[in-house]
Amino acid sequence: APGAAAGAPPRGGGVHFGCHSSDEAEQLLIGLLGAEDPFAQREERERFAARAARVGFLGAAAWLHERHGEHGKALDCRLQDGKLREGVFEYIITRLAEASDDAP
């Protein structure tokens, strides 16, 4: 756009990836990672997860941490994203409701 800084995100917010929304692009990335799992080394995983989080792919970063048993880091990623955070709290509310139903 005229007058826009080089590398600035397009107007309307968010990062765009060709004809895909950022949510679609993130899901494609998760699919690729699931098929390949290229991050056997922890340091490589950490660098990738940090990059994914910086560009707003917190779901991809959370997925990668979960896949490798790093549940605390996965939860941190989920709590940083509004949509993912809602799912965390829905899960907690459901579990508490189930526990209260099981109580004597």
C-alpha positions in Angstrom: 0.0 0.0 0.0 1.3 3.5 -0.7 2.9 5.0 2.3 3.1 1.7 4.2 6.4 0.8 5.8 8.3 -2.1 4.2 7.4 -5.4 6.0 4.5 -3.9 7.8 1.4 -6.1 8.1 -1.4 -5.2 5.6 -4.2 -2.9 6.8 -6.9 -4.8 8.5 -4.5 -6.5 10.9 -2.9 -9.8 10.9 -0.4 -11.5 8.7 -1.7 -12.7 5.3 -0.3 -15.7 3.4 -1.3 -15.5 -0.2 -5.0 -16.5 -0.5 -5.0 -18.2 2.9 -6.0 -16.6 6.2 -3.5 -16.8 9.0 -5.7 -19.5 10.6 -5.6 -21.6 7.5 -1.9 -21.1 7.1 -1.4 -22.2 10.7 -3.4 -25.4 10.2 -1.4 -26.2 7.1 1.8 -25.7 9.1 0.5 -28.0 11.9 -0.3 -30.6 9.2 3.2 -30.4 7.7 4.8 -30.7 11.2 2.6 -33.7 12.0 3.7 -35.5 8.9 7.4 -34.7 9.1 8.2 -33.9 12.8 11.5 -32.2 11.8 12.4 -31.1 15.3 14.2 -34.0 17.0 16.6 -31.6 18.8 15.1 -29.6 21.6 17.0 -26.4 20.6 15.5 -26.5 17.1 12.0 -27.0 18.6 12.5 -24.0 20.9 13.7 -21.7 18.1 10.8 -22.8 15.9 8.2 -22.4 18.6 9.5 -18.9 19.5 9.3 -17.9 15.8 5.8 -19.3 15.5 4.7 -17.4 18.6 6.2 -14.1 17.3 4.2 -14.3 14.1 1.0 -15.2 16.0 1.0 -18.9 15.4 0.5 -19.7 19.1 -1.6 -22.7 18.2 1.3 -24.2 16.2 3.7 -23.5 19.0 1.4 -25.1 21.5 0.8 -28.1 19.3 4.6 -28.6 18.9 5.2 -28.3 22.7 2.3 -30.8 23.4 3.6 -33.3 20.9 6.9 -33.4 22.9 5.3 -33.5 26.3 6.1 -29.9 27.2 2.6 -29.2 28.6 3.5 -26.1 30.6 4.9 -24.4 27.6 1.9 -25.5 25.5 -0.5 -23.9 28.1 1.5 -20.7 28.1 1.1 -20.4 24.4 -2.7 -21.2 24.6 -3.2 -18.5 27.3 -1.5 -15.9 25.1 -4.1 -16.3 22.3 -7.6 -15.1 22.9 -9.3 -17.9 20.9 -7.2 -20.6 22.4 -7.5 -19.1 25.9 -11.3 -19.5 25.7 -10.9 -23.2 25.0 -8.6 -23.6 28.1 -11.2 -22.1 30.4 -14.0 -24.1 28.8 -12.0 -27.3 29.5 -11.5 -26.2 33.1 -15.2 -25.3 33.6 -16.2 -28.7 32.1 -13.9 -30.6 34.3 -15.0 -28.8 37.5 -18.6 -29.4 36.6 -17.9 -33.1 36.1 -16.1 -33.3 39.4 -19.0 -31.6 41.2 -21.4 -34.0 39.7 -19.3 -36.9 41.0 -19.1 -35.5 44.5 -21.3 -37.2 47.2 
